[in-house]
Amino acid sequence: MELAQSFVEQPLYKRLKLADWLYALLVLVAAVQAWRLYNPYMDGYEQAILAGSAIGLVALGWFWKAWRWFFPLSACVALLGISLYHGELARGQTAFWLKFLLSSQSAIMWMCTLFFLATLVYWAGLLTRSAMLSRMGSGLTWAAAVMGAAGLFVRWYESYLIGSDVGHIPVSNLYEVFILFTLITALMYLYYEARFATRQAGAFVLLVISAAVGFILWYSFDRQAHEIQPLIPALQSWWMKIHVPANFVGYGAFAMSAMLGVAELLVLKGVLKDRLPSAEVLDEMMYKAISIGFLFFTIATILGAMWAADAWGGYWSWDPKETWALIVWLNYAAWLHIRLVKGWRGKPLAWWAVIGLLVTTFAFLGVNMYLTGLHSYGGL
């Protein structure tokens, strides 16, 4: 007890190991190199985003040790793909390694395949109580996340190969944000999987990721959405670089919490009770996910209001997208209030989390499909 207390009381710099400082140095060097190469094309806001991103990446690596190898590995895979282009976009269809593995579309298709395989393996591990298959499910999920992150980085570079006026961060349309959604949801789950020392819940969380993968595949082959398009004027803003990622941390967390809610409801009914984590563990994971999702969704909503004021002259206009974002925010604010103040646990909140995903899905997709407003550029 005294040893643990002394560890907690130690200042942060004393708890950091050599690996932590080496990781921080790596991120710093990469940030300085990015600034050196692209500073002429960046305004003050984008320079601030670069500095903030570097600080955030260092903090994340210090907080979550797995990130210290995941992010550098994803970056190395992306840089390998970028180096094979030799400045010519056409090589994506002729160079072997680009065509079949490292171009953005190839990497994303590998991501989709690996997520599907991870879902199947997680379920096989759950139903057979195989620890080895569950570990394989985790490994496949990590591999899918690496390919997804690398694919987004390479897509960012490819957009600039088309033209300097076309290049943009790949979070501008449904195809790109669905990839971001699968990536964020998977990484959040892998963090909580390690924290709570349970892999069985992966069978459920990967279901919602696989559903998103199905949409990505349909959107790619039916609508040719993987083709990079110039940004429409409404999205030509540095606000997009921070608003959209923050939003999708919220969406990913809410989706994960809903699938944990499904698992908890099954456990409470006695279904797969001897294979899944206890209802209490699932409930705690669900609470943690909604808490972090609510935090980031709040930040994203504030950033969206500031973007609206910059673009349209007002912080709030009761546009359908804004209205439904407020509904989502109020829904999870009420969920957290009921749990923290009233002390609710178990079945009611699990059902609430599941229904909350339906509300969030309509705010994300339904508004774009069925309602019109200032955000109509995000439609299918």
C-alpha positions as semicolon CSV with decimal commas, in nm:
position;residue;x (nm);y (nm);z (nm)
1;M;0,000;0,000;0,000
2;E;0,280;0,243;0,093
3;L;0,466;0,156;-0,227
4;A;0,158;0,224;-0,438
5;Q;0,094;0,552;-0,259
6;S;0,452;0,668;-0,313
7;F;0,422;0,580;-0,681
8;V;0,106;0,786;-0,719
9;E;0,268;1,082;-0,543
10;Q;0,571;1,081;-0,773
11;P;0,584;1,369;-1,023
12;L;0,513;1,277;-1,384
13;Y;0,871;1,323;-1,501
14;K;0,990;1,064;-1,246
15;R;0,739;0,808;-1,367
16;L;0,850;0,838;-1,728
17;K;1,093;0,578;-1,860
18;L;1,354;0,601;-2,133
19;A;1,106;0,463;-2,385
20;D;0,864;0,745;-2,304
21;W;1,127;1,011;-2,372
22;L;1,243;0,841;-2,691
23;Y;0,885;0,831;-2,817
24;A;0,842;1,202;-2,734
25;L;1,166;1,281;-2,917
26;L;1,044;1,086;-3,222
27;V;0,718;1,282;-3,233
28;L;0,903;1,611;-3,185
29;V;1,145;1,535;-3,469
30;A;0,855;1,438;-3,697
31;A;0,666;1,758;-3,610
32;V;0,972;1,976;-3,673
33;Q;1,033;1,802;-4,007
34;A;0,668;1,853;-4,108
35;W;0,695;2,220;-4,014
36;R;1,020;2,258;-4,208
37;L;0,873;2,101;-4,523
38;Y;0,525;2,248;-4,522
39;N;0,549;2,573;-4,326
40;P;0,521;2,787;-4,644
41;Y;0,179;2,632;-4,711
42;M;0,045;2,666;-4,353
43;D;-0,126;2,961;-4,193
44;G;-0,102;3,042;-3,822
45;Y;-0,402;2,827;-3,732
46;E;-0,258;2,523;-3,907
47;Q;0,078;2,573;-3,737
48;A;-0,106;2,579;-3,404
49;I;-0,288;2,257;-3,499
50;L;0,046;2,094;-3,582
51;A;0,192;2,197;-3,246
52;G;-0,120;2,084;-3,060
53;S;-0,121;1,752;-3,245
54;A;0,241;1,687;-3,148
55;I;0,166;1,759;-2,782
56;G;-0,145;1,540;-2,798
57;L;0,043;1,250;-2,958
58;V;0,313;1,265;-2,691
59;A;0,055;1,276;-2,413
60;L;-0,138;0,985;-2,565
61;G;0,179;0,778;-2,593
62;W;0,266;0,847;-2,231
63;F;-0,086;0,760;-2,120
64;W;-0,138;0,451;-2,338
65;K;0,180;0,252;-2,390
66;A;0,046;0,059;-2,690
67;W;0,016;0,387;-2,880
68;R;0,396;0,423;-2,871
69;W;0,433;0,140;-3,122
70;F;0,099;0,171;-3,304
71;F;0,144;0,528;-3,424
72;P;0,509;0,496;-3,539
73;L;0,428;0,167;-3,714
74;S;0,131;0,321;-3,897
75;A;0,345;0,619;-3,994
76;C;0,624;0,392;-4,124
77;V;0,379;0,190;-4,337
78;A;0,237;0,516;-4,474
79;L;0,582;0,662;-4,544
80;L;0,681;0,343;-4,726
81;G;0,375;0,377;-4,948
82;I;0,438;0,747;-5,005
83;S;0,801;0,682;-5,102
84;L;0,690;0,439;-5,374
85;Y;0,491;0,706;-5,559
86;H;0,799;0,907;-5,660
87;G;0,567;1,205;-5,696
88;E;0,347;1,035;-5,961
89;L;-0,010;0,941;-5,871
90;A;-0,035;0,703;-6,168
91;R;0,214;0,469;-5,999
92;G;-0,067;0,368;-5,766
93;Q;-0,202;0,151;-6,049
94;T;0,129;0,022;-6,185
95;A;0,372;-0,028;-5,895
96;F;0,311;-0,374;-5,746
97;W;0,330;-0,286;-5,376
98;L;0,115;0,023;-5,420
99;K;-0,148;-0,150;-5,630
100;F;-0,191;-0,447;-5,397
101;L;-0,097;-0,319;-5,052
102;L;0,014;0,038;-4,986
103;S;-0,195;0,279;-5,195
104;S;-0,469;0,434;-4,986
105;Q;-0,747;0,227;-5,143
106;S;-0,548;-0,097;-5,115
107;A;-0,460;-0,031;-4,752
108;I;-0,822;0,051;-4,670
109;M;-0,945;-0,265;-4,843
110;W;-0,697;-0,462;-4,631
111;M;-0,835;-0,281;-4,326
112;C;-1,186;-0,390;-4,421
113;T;-1,078;-0,751;-4,472
114;L;-0,891;-0,764;-4,143
115;F;-1,185;-0,616;-3,950
116;F;-1,418;-0,879;-4,096
117;L;-1,172;-1,155;-4,005
118;A;-1,130;-1,011;-3,655
119;T;-1,507;-1,019;-3,604
120;L;-1,526;-1,386;-3,707
121;V;-1,228;-1,483;-3,493
122;Y;-1,357;-1,293;-3,188
123;W;-1,689;-1,478;-3,218
124;A;-1,513;-1,811;-3,263
125;G;-1,308;-1,740;-2,953
126;L;-1,617;-1,639;-2,756
127;L;-1,823;-1,943;-2,852
128;T;-1,541;-2,193;-2,803
129;R;-1,390;-2,021;-2,497
130;S;-1,057;-2,018;-2,680
131;A;-0,809;-1,770;-2,535
132;M;-0,585;-1,820;-2,839
133;L;-0,861;-1,721;-3,083
134;S;-0,946;-1,418;-2,869
135;R;-0,582;-1,309;-2,882
136;M;-0,588;-1,358;-3,258
137;G;-0,897;-1,138;-3,274
138;S;-0,710;-0,864;-3,090
139;G;-0,410;-0,904;-3,320
140;L;-0,625;-0,881;-3,633
141;T;-0,796;-0,571;-3,495
142;W;-0,460;-0,407;-3,432
143;A;-0,346;-0,500;-3,784
144;A;-0,665;-0,354;-3,932
145;A;-0,614;-0,032;-3,735
146;V;-0,256;-0,001;-3,862
147;M;-0,369;-0,042;-4,223
148;G;-0,659;0,201;-4,174
149;A;-0,438;0,472;-4,023
150;A;-0,171;0,421;-4,291
151;G;-0,440;0,432;-4,561
152;L;-0,568;0,768;-4,437
153;F;-0,214;0,911;-4,425
154;V;-0,142;0,793;-4,780
155;R;-0,478;0,926;-4,903
156;W;-0,383;1,265;-4,760
157;Y;-0,063;1,258;-4,965
158;E;-0,244;1,136;-5,278
159;S;-0,482;1,431;-5,262
160;Y;-0,184;1,664;-5,293
161;L;-0,046;1,466;-5,587
162;I;-0,368;1,549;-5,771
163;G;-0,307;1,918;-5,707
164;S;-0,201;2,155;-5,432
165;D;-0,546;2,314;-5,449
166;V;-0,710;1,970;-5,413
167;G;-0,506;1,837;-5,120
168;H;-0,685;1,813;-4,785
169;I;-0,701;1,610;-4,467
170;P;-0,911;1,296;-4,540
171;V;-1,214;1,373;-4,323
172;S;-1,425;1,554;-4,581
173;N;-1,691;1,304;-4,694
174;L;-1,881;0,997;-4,574
175;Y;-1,628;0,754;-4,720
176;E;-1,339;0,913;-4,532
177;V;-1,523;0,968;-4,203
178;F;-1,651;0,610;-4,199
179;I;-1,290;0,494;-4,220
180;L;-1,210;0,733;-3,936
181;F;-1,507;0,596;-3,741
182;T;-1,393;0,233;-3,772
183;L;-1,038;0,330;-3,676
184;I;-1,136;0,533;-3,369
185;T;-1,391;0,277;-3,249
186;A;-1,140;-0,007;-3,283
187;L;-0,864;0,181;-3,100
188;M;-1,095;0,283;-2,818
189;Y;-1,211;-0,074;-2,778
190;L;-0,853;-0,208;-2,778
191;Y;-0,765;0,036;-2,502
192;Y;-1,056;-0,073;-2,283
193;E;-0,996;-0,438;-2,371
194;A;-0,647;-0,410;-2,223
195;R;-0,756;-0,197;-1,929
196;F;-1,032;-0,437;-1,820
197;A;-0,834;-0,749;-1,921
198;T;-1,116;-0,895;-2,126
199;R;-1,133;-0,982;-2,493
200;Q;-1,475;-1,146;-2,506
201;A;-1,659;-0,816;-2,562
202;G;-1,472;-0,774;-2,890
203;A;-1,721;-1,007;-3,058
204;F;-1,991;-0,744;-3,002
205;V;-1,793;-0,424;-3,058
206;L;-1,650;-0,556;-3,384
207;L;-2,005;-0,609;-3,512
208;V;-2,069;-0,236;-3,534
209;I;-1,726;-0,187;-3,692
210;S;-1,805;-0,455;-3,949
211;A;-2,134;-0,283;-4,024
212;A;-1,940;0,037;-4,096
213;V;-1,698;-0,164;-4,312
214;G;-1,995;-0,296;-4,510
215;F;-2,101;0,063;-4,575
216;I;-1,747;0,155;-4,684
217;L;-1,742;-0,131;-4,934
218;W;-2,087;-0,047;-5,073
219;Y;-2,003;0,323;-5,093
220;S;-1,675;0,243;-5,271
221;F;-1,804;0,001;-5,532
222;D;-2,154;0,141;-5,590
223;R;-2,081;0,514;-5,566
224;Q;-1,706;0,519;-5,645
225;A;-1,667;0,722;-5,326
226;H;-1,302;0,628;-5,289
227;E;-1,211;0,872;-5,565
228;I;-1,057;1,187;-5,418
229;Q;-1,258;1,500;-5,491
230;P;-1,173;1,868;-5,431
231;L;-1,320;2,022;-5,119
232;I;-1,641;2,215;-5,164
233;P;-1,613;2,578;-5,046
234;A;-1,804;2,511;-4,722
235;L;-1,532;2,267;-4,610
236;Q;-1,230;2,473;-4,708
237;S;-1,152;2,566;-4,350
238;W;-0,897;2,473;-4,088
239;W;-1,191;2,417;-3,850
240;M;-1,261;2,089;-4,028
241;K;-0,925;1,951;-3,913
242;I;-1,028;1,966;-3,546
243;H;-1,409;1,956;-3,548
244;V;-1,453;1,632;-3,743
245;P;-1,198;1,413;-3,554
246;A;-1,338;1,529;-3,218
247;N;-1,689;1,448;-3,339
248;F;-1,595;1,096;-3,438
249;V;-1,429;1,018;-3,107
250;G;-1,778;1,081;-2,968
251;Y;-1,950;0,873;-3,235
252;G;-1,705;0,586;-3,189
253;A;-1,746;0,587;-2,812
254;F;-2,126;0,593;-2,835
255;A;-2,125;0,305;-3,085
256;M;-1,896;0,099;-2,862
257;S;-2,110;0,168;-2,556
258;A;-2,422;0,050;-2,741
259;M;-2,262;-0,282;-2,832
260;L;-2,142;-0,325;-2,473
261;G;-2,502;-0,253;-2,372
262;V;-2,621;-0,536;-2,598
263;A;-2,368;-0,771;-2,437
264;E;-2,478;-0,663;-2,089
265;L;-2,845;-0,721;-2,168
266;L;-2,764;-1,073;-2,288
267;V;-2,565;-1,145;-1,972
268;L;-2,853;-1,019;-1,756
269;K;-3,084;-1,259;-1,941
270;G;-2,842;-1,546;-1,887
271;V;-2,739;-1,568;-2,253
272;L;-2,363;-1,631;-2,296
273;K;-2,330;-1,547;-1,928
274;D;-2,051;-1,799;-1,878
275;R;-1,858;-1,667;-2,178
276;L;-1,890;-1,290;-2,154
277;P;-1,752;-1,059;-1,883
278;S;-1,980;-0,995;-1,587
279;A;-2,261;-0,742;-1,618
280;E;-2,077;-0,516;-1,373
281;V;-1,762;-0,510;-1,589
282;L;-1,962;-0,444;-1,906
283;D;-2,155;-0,170;-1,727
284;E;-1,834;-0,001;-1,615
285;M;-1,682;-0,023;-1,965
286;M;-2,002;0,128;-2,107
287;Y;-1,989;0,413;-1,856
288;K;-1,623;0,489;-1,933
289;A;-1,692;0,490;-2,307
290;I;-1,990;0,724;-2,279
291;S;-1,796;0,957;-2,049
292;I;-1,508;1,000;-2,293
293;G;-1,748;1,017;-2,588
294;F;-1,956;1,286;-2,419
295;L;-1,643;1,491;-2,346
296;F;-1,525;1,486;-2,706
297;F;-1,874;1,534;-2,848
298;T;-1,911;1,843;-2,629
299;I;-1,580;1,978;-2,757
300;A;-1,684;1,900;-3,116
301;T;-2,018;2,077;-3,070
302;I;-1,846;2,389;-2,935
303;L;-1,597;2,380;-3,223
304;G;-1,884;2,336;-3,468
305;A;-2,059;2,642;-3,328
306;M;-1,738;2,845;-3,364
307;W;-1,696;2,718;-3,721
308;A;-2,055;2,819;-3,796
309;A;-1,993;3,168;-3,660
310;D;-1,683;3,197;-3,877
311;A;-1,854;3,063;-4,191
312;W;-2,215;3,180;-4,162
313;G;-2,201;3,463;-3,912
314;G;-2,386;3,295;-3,625
315;Y;-2,305;3,034;-3,362
316;W;-2,639;2,855;-3,389
317;S;-2,909;2,854;-3,655
318;W;-3,122;2,550;-3,561
319;D;-3,010;2,377;-3,877
320;P;-3,129;2,008;-3,871
321;K;-2,773;1,883;-3,816
322;E;-2,719;2,124;-3,529
323;T;-3,056;2,038;-3,377
324;W;-2,989;1,666;-3,385
325;A;-2,638;1,717;-3,249
326;L;-2,802;1,893;-2,954
327;I;-3,046;1,601;-2,914
328;V;-2,753;1,357;-2,904
329;W;-2,572;1,573;-2,650
330;L;-2,880;1,602;-2,427
331;N;-2,940;1,227;-2,451
332;Y;-2,597;1,134;-2,317
333;A;-2,592;1,423;-2,069
334;A;-2,914;1,277;-1,923
335;W;-2,760;0,925;-1,928
336;L;-2,460;1,041;-1,727
337;H;-2,677;1,245;-1,490
338;I;-2,902;0,947;-1,416
339;R;-2,604;0,721;-1,350
340;L;-2,397;0,962;-1,142
341;V;-2,669;1,143;-0,950
342;K;-2,951;0,888;-0,930
343;G;-2,721;0,587;-0,913
344;W;-2,890;0,383;-1,186
345;R;-2,708;0,076;-1,314
346;G;-2,775;-0,229;-1,524
347;K;-3,066;-0,297;-1,758
348;P;-3,224;0,052;-1,792
349;L;-2,897;0,221;-1,881
350;A;-2,795;-0,064;-2,112
351;W;-3,119;-0,023;-2,308
352;W;-3,067;0,353;-2,304
353;A;-2,719;0,312;-2,455
354;V;-2,855;0,086;-2,730
355;I;-3,135;0,330;-2,815
356;G;-2,882;0,612;-2,797
357;L;-2,697;0,457;-3,090
358;L;-3,014;0,482;-3,300
359;V;-3,044;0,852;-3,210
360;T;-2,676;0,907;-3,291
361;T;-2,703;0,719;-3,621
362;F;-2,993;0,938;-3,731
363;A;-2,796;1,250;-3,635
364;F;-2,499;1,120;-3,833
365;L;-2,669;0,969;-4,140
366;G;-3,045;1,016;-4,121
367;V;-3,030;1,395;-4,118
368;N;-2,814;1,388;-4,432
369;M;-3,054;1,149;-4,607
370;Y;-3,395;1,286;-4,513
371;L;-3,353;1,650;-4,407
372;T;-3,209;1,954;-4,579
373;G;-3,015;2,242;-4,436
374;L;-2,676;2,406;-4,424
375;H;-2,509;2,065;-4,386
376;S;-2,676;1,909;-4,692
377;Y;-2,335;1,873;-4,859
378;G;-2,285;1,562;-4,644
379;G;-2,559;1,360;-4,807
380;L;-2,538;1,017;-4,964
